[in-house]
């Protein structure tokens, strides 16, 4: 791997961390005015618009051996987005982001329970430590318990379930088709669940929603290209940059200051994720979900 390409890939991942953090800022800015189900639909809709030229020119949709499974995975992905958006709208942004880092642990747990993959002692220890980190942040039973953070945890579980399906479906289908079908099927599902809470957004709100969808598509394009230029073991840990970036943006935009237990719990979760995955997911390039 050429050093220059690796350096460029690292820069792209850092940029992706900033773009990903903007998601939380947009959702919080729209909170109380635009329902999370509407945010989920518009994010998918504008994201699909942004990548539709790529789908039309490069992806043979009819060749996919799946139909129903695409709908199921799209439903899981949409539900995970909405759950995370609910957390972003109501809970401290740094706390919600830190808890969302548990997704790889649920992925390992699901691979063990559902796919019957072998899991070592280090993975079990990492999973246990990760849940301890979650408890440090959520503090169940304490006076400062924030029930909205449970949505961030639920979002991590749903994302892991979607990724487990992606891993199994990738055995018989191409990554491009899986990504394209996921985007295409998420939009009508998002429309159906959004209709009961529909209200016309203002032009400024619609602009934020369009920006969120376009930035989301651009963000995943950066990540895809970065993983094609450098080793996953170098790039994957950079995803943890989202936490300090979100914390900084939350302070600048909303004057939020993370509590000490947020940083302590996040450190435990990050360490647990590294131990729990054993670096296995970082030594190979995973299928990339652009949705």
Phi, psi and omega per residue, in radians:
X1 nan 2.223 -3.094
X2 -1.287 2.389 -3.126
X3 -1.003 -0.680 -3.137
X4 -1.087 -0.742 3.115
X5 -1.173 -0.666 3.106
X6 -1.118 -0.761 3.120
X7 -1.074 -0.706 3.111
X8 -1.151 -0.700 3.124
X9 -1.107 -0.696 3.099
X10 -1.091 -0.761 3.113
X11 -1.067 -0.691 3.126
X12 -1.157 -0.657 3.108
X13 -1.200 -0.646 3.086
X14 -1.125 -0.748 3.094
X15 -1.086 -0.685 3.123
X16 -1.110 -0.617 3.107
X17 -1.105 -0.693 3.109
X18 -1.162 -0.782 -3.129
X19 -1.121 -0.703 3.122
X20 -1.095 -0.642 -3.138
X21 -1.188 -0.507 3.109
X22 -1.110 -0.460 3.082
X23 -0.956 -0.838 -3.130
X24 -1.110 -0.678 -3.118
X25 -1.171 -0.728 3.124
X26 -1.103 -0.801 -3.126
X27 -1.069 -0.784 3.130
X28 -1.119 -0.634 3.128
X29 -1.149 -0.546 -3.128
X30 -1.575 -0.173 -3.052
X31 -1.006 2.366 3.135
X32 1.552 -0.316 -3.126
X33 -1.992 -0.566 3.129
X34 -2.177 2.180 -3.097
X35 -1.124 2.490 3.122
X36 -0.965 -0.567 3.093
X37 -1.143 -0.624 3.080
X38 -1.213 -0.689 3.107
X39 -1.083 -0.734 3.114
X40 -1.061 -0.751 3.126
X41 -1.130 -0.882 -3.052
X42 -1.172 -0.576 3.087
X43 -1.099 -0.761 3.126
X44 -1.197 -0.710 -3.098
X45 -1.119 -0.879 -3.126
X46 -1.248 -0.525 3.041
X47 -1.128 -0.712 3.105
X48 -1.133 -0.720 3.096
X49 -1.031 -0.700 -3.078
X50 -1.151 -0.602 -3.066
X51 -1.840 0.058 -3.108
X52 -1.025 -0.639 3.072
X53 -1.047 -0.664 3.097
X54 -1.140 -0.724 -3.139
X55 -1.118 -0.803 -3.095
X56 -1.123 -0.682 -3.024
X57 -1.507 -0.422 -2.965
X58 -2.150 -0.294 -2.963
X59 -1.949 2.221 3.033
X60 -1.630 1.610 -3.001
X61 -1.134 -0.621 -3.044
X62 -1.173 -0.350 -3.081
X63 -1.331 -0.145 -3.113
X64 -1.186 2.339 3.127
X65 -1.407 -0.061 -3.068
X66 -1.905 2.687 2.983
X67 -2.405 -1.136 -3.115
X68 -1.077 -0.706 -3.116
X69 -1.103 -0.557 3.064
X70 -1.066 -0.718 -3.136
X71 -1.171 -0.737 3.134
X72 -1.090 -0.804 -3.127
X73 -1.166 -0.647 3.090
X74 -1.101 -0.672 3.102
X75 -1.109 -0.728 3.094
X76 -1.122 -0.734 -3.139
X77 -1.129 -0.762 3.127
X78 -1.110 -0.758 3.130
X79 -1.093 -0.675 3.124
X80 -1.152 -0.692 3.104
X81 -1.111 -0.818 -3.110
X82 -1.110 -0.726 3.115
X83 -1.063 -0.761 3.123
X84 -1.171 -0.659 3.120
X85 -1.138 -0.638 3.079
X86 -1.102 -0.740 3.102
X87 -1.111 -0.778 3.122
X88 -1.079 -0.596 -3.078
X89 -1.263 -0.512 -2.978
X90 -2.086 -0.503 -3.042
X91 -1.749 2.820 3.026
X92 -0.966 2.318 -3.005
X93 -1.117 -0.689 3.134
X94 -1.132 -0.689 3.127
X95 -1.113 -0.820 -3.130
X96 -1.096 -0.691 3.128
X97 -1.145 -0.763 -3.134
X98 -1.070 -0.755 -3.127
X99 -1.185 -0.569 3.116
X100 -1.135 -0.337 3.087
X101 -1.174 -0.164 -3.141
X102 -1.314 -0.133 -3.076
X103 -0.892 -0.825 3.139
X104 -1.037 -0.545 3.116
X105 -1.186 -0.733 3.077
X106 -1.162 -0.525 3.086
X107 -1.142 -0.781 3.095
X108 -1.118 -0.748 3.139
X109 -1.099 -0.735 3.119
X110 -1.173 -0.669 3.104
X111 -1.093 -0.585 3.120
X112 -1.278 -0.861 -3.035
X113 -1.378 -0.660 -3.018
X114 -1.701 -0.847 -3.087
X115 -1.574 -0.064 3.091
X116 1.065 0.545 3.062
X117 -1.340 2.623 -3.122
X118 -1.276 2.383 -3.139
X119 -2.187 2.228 -3.109
X120 -1.474 3.099 -3.134
X121 -1.093 -0.659 -3.125
X122 -1.121 -0.621 3.118
X123 -1.176 -0.751 3.109
X124 -1.097 -0.744 3.118
X125 -1.100 -0.705 3.123
X126 -1.121 -0.716 3.124
X127 -1.102 -0.789 3.126
X128 -1.091 -0.789 3.134
X129 -1.110 -0.642 3.121
X130 -1.081 -0.735 3.115
X131 -1.171 -0.566 3.051
X132 -1.109 -0.729 3.093
X133 -1.066 -0.699 3.099
X134 -1.098 -0.750 -3.140
X135 -1.119 -0.600 3.111
X136 -1.095 -0.695 -3.114
X137 -1.368 -0.811 -3.064
X138 -1.287 -0.648 -3.127
X139 0.939 1.073 3.140
X140 -1.098 2.414 -3.128
X141 1.519 -0.242 3.125
X142 -1.486 2.859 -3.121
X143 -1.157 -0.440 -3.125
X144 -1.624 0.253 -3.114
X145 -1.052 2.242 -3.129
X146 -1.981 1.840 -3.073
X147 -1.138 -0.382 -3.122
X148 -1.172 -0.398 3.122
X149 -1.180 -0.359 3.087
X150 -1.119 -0.467 3.082
X151 -1.203 -0.630 3.076
X152 -1.119 -0.698 3.101
X153 -1.152 -0.753 3.096
X154 -1.090 -0.664 3.087
X155 -1.070 -0.679 3.111
X156 -1.137 -0.705 3.123
X157 -1.129 -0.780 -3.123
X158 -1.166 -0.664 3.092
X159 -1.116 -0.722 3.110
X160 -1.090 -0.708 3.107
X161 -1.094 -0.724 3.096
X162 -1.102 -0.713 3.136
X163 -1.202 -0.568 3.068
X164 -1.126 -0.735 3.078
X165 -1.103 -0.719 3.132
X166 -1.058 -0.730 -3.132
X167 -1.081 -0.749 -3.129
X168 -1.276 -0.700 -3.131
X169 -1.206 -0.480 -3.122
X170 -1.174 -0.237 3.116
X171 -1.229 -0.421 -3.075
X172 -2.141 -0.021 -3.097
X173 -2.433 2.777 -3.124
X174 -1.411 2.694 3.136
X175 -1.073 -0.684 -3.125
X176 -1.086 -0.786 -3.138
X177 -1.168 -0.663 3.122
X178 -1.096 -0.738 3.118
X179 -1.132 -0.834 -3.088
X180 -1.097 -0.825 -3.141
X181 -1.101 -0.640 3.129
X182 -1.100 -0.761 3.111
X183 -1.121 -0.780 -3.068
X184 -1.153 -0.718 -3.103
X185 -1.386 -0.422 3.136
X186 -1.183 -0.629 -3.077
X187 -1.082 -0.927 3.120
X188 -1.124 -0.613 3.073
X189 -1.099 -0.765 3.111
X190 -1.078 -0.662 3.117
X191 -1.117 -0.762 -3.103
X192 -1.090 -0.835 -3.084
X193 -1.320 -0.334 -3.125
X194 -1.415 -0.510 -2.995
X195 -0.955 -0.708 -3.137
X196 -1.107 -0.397 -3.103
X197 -1.950 0.240 -3.027
X198 -1.121 2.350 2.909
X199 -2.571 2.495 -3.039
X200 -1.179 2.072 3.091
X201 -1.262 2.703 3.074
X202 -1.251 2.944 3.138
X203 -1.095 -0.665 3.135
X204 -1.177 -0.689 3.090
X205 -1.163 -0.697 3.111
X206 -1.117 -0.629 3.081
X207 -1.109 -0.735 3.097
X208 -1.120 -0.712 3.136
X209 -1.134 -0.716 3.111
X210 -1.140 -0.718 3.119
X211 -1.102 -0.712 -3.140
X212 -1.078 -0.789 -3.138
X213 -1.134 -0.769 -3.126
X214 -1.151 -0.743 3.136
X215 -1.155 -0.617 3.096
X216 -1.093 -0.747 3.112
X217 -1.159 -0.741 3.125
X218 -1.140 -0.655 3.131
X219 -1.047 -0.819 -3.124
X220 -1.256 -0.474 3.026
X221 -1.124 -0.742 3.095
X222 -1.053 -0.792 -3.112
X223 -1.114 -0.748 -3.140
X224 -1.058 -0.833 -3.136
X225 -1.156 -0.651 3.135
X226 -1.097 -0.777 -3.132
X227 -1.192 -0.349 3.064
X228 -1.431 -0.164 -3.075
X229 -1.938 -0.329 -3.077
X230 -2.549 2.877 -3.100
X231 -1.171 2.459 3.124
X232 -1.066 -0.556 -3.138
X233 -1.107 -0.457 3.101
X234 -1.457 -0.659 -2.973
X235 -1.561 -0.684 -3.016
X236 -0.992 -0.743 3.135
X237 -1.083 -0.348 -3.131
X238 -1.188 -0.263 3.085
X239 -1.064 -0.468 -3.133
X240 -1.192 -0.205 3.063
X241 -1.100 -0.334 3.137
X242 -0.980 -0.598 -3.065
X243 -1.145 -0.970 3.118
X244 -1.098 -0.576 3.127
X245 -1.170 -0.809 3.105
X246 -1.084 -0.735 3.130
X247 -1.062 -0.737 3.127
X248 -1.137 -0.807 -3.129
X249 -1.148 -0.669 3.116
X250 -1.108 -0.611 3.090
X251 -1.221 -0.766 -3.087
X252 -1.194 -0.698 -3.046
X253 -1.591 -0.613 -2.999
X254 -2.224 0.108 3.123
X255 1.033 0.537 3.079
X256 -1.472 2.340 3.078
X257 -2.112 2.027 -3.125
X258 -1.053 2.463 3.085
X259 -1.275 2.751 3.132
X260 -0.957 -0.670 -3.112
X261 -1.154 -0.373 3.077
X262 -1.126 -0.835 -3.134
X263 -1.181 -0.671 3.130
X264 -1.140 -0.862 3.133
X265 -1.087 -0.696 3.135
X266 -1.120 -0.709 3.115
X267 -1.083 -0.705 3.112
X268 -1.138 -0.762 -3.128
X269 -1.120 -0.785 -3.133
X270 -1.097 -0.806 3.096
X271 -1.082 -0.704 3.141
X272 -1.150 -0.645 3.122
X273 -1.124 -0.755 3.124
X274 -1.102 -0.763 3.138
X275 -1.221 -0.780 -3.052
X276 -1.136 -0.644 3.110
X277 -1.459 -0.300 3.130
X278 1.094 0.293 -3.116
X279 1.297 -0.016 -3.066
X280 -1.078 -0.758 -3.117
X281 -1.226 -0.319 -3.077
X282 -1.612 -0.188 -3.117
X283 -1.597 -0.073 3.078
X284 -2.387 2.708 -3.125
X285 -1.416 2.038 -3.112
X286 -1.435 2.824 2.998
X287 -1.059 2.403 -3.070
X288 -1.737 2.206 3.109
X289 -1.681 1.896 -3.067
X290 -1.428 -0.054 -3.081
X291 -1.432 nan nan
